[in-house]
Amino acid sequence: MIDPIGDTLVARDELRAKITELGARISADYQGKDLVLVGVLKGAVFFLADLARTLTVPCAIDFMAVTSYGSSTDSSGVVRILKDLDHPIEGRDILIVEDIIDSGLTLSYLLKNLRSRKPASLEVCALLTKPERRRINLDCRYIGFEIPNVFAIGYGLDWDERYRTLDHVASVREEAIAELTRA
Ligand code: PRP
């Protein structure tokens, strides 16, 4: 099997510095608020764990798992909840934490769904965004990095459920994609 780990898109040190910066902004913005970080499984787990530990304000953590119908590379926009939040969010300050915004369809659904539960505020913090792939305009308050429209792995992002544990974000090598297509 061809090693799929290609060029570095975001290095480990860049991730660390950006997360510290985002954590400082979030800590300043959520002083005196009732902050709940909502992680979207599974990709956001690593980002959320690192981000949460930079915060200087108290926060609760909850998770949702969703899946979109259709193929993983061309999301249909129809989203199904596999795991809902453990607790109600009415009146609380919700920050959705995502690893990546691609088409924006997952996030668009989540925003609509969570808004209907009447939180005091609802914002988004996404580590990565692929602007070229966006199909819906979204208001995202905290963004880490814009990356090009290539298949990316690492720091939560998977290639057939593997490589999430890479300590940086890399592209998948063309040869590995070609090999998979041939198989
Ligand atoms: C990824 C990512 C977002 C979604 C973004 O999750 O974590 O939730 O896709 O895509 P979109 O903007 O086109 O909707 P994925 O479904 O790959 O699940 P995972 O986090 O478990 O890998």
Residues whose N, C-alpha, C, O or C-beta is under 5 A from the ligand:
A	BS01	PRP	V40 L41 K42 G43 A44 S75 D99 I100 I101 D102 S103 G104 L105 T106 L107 G156
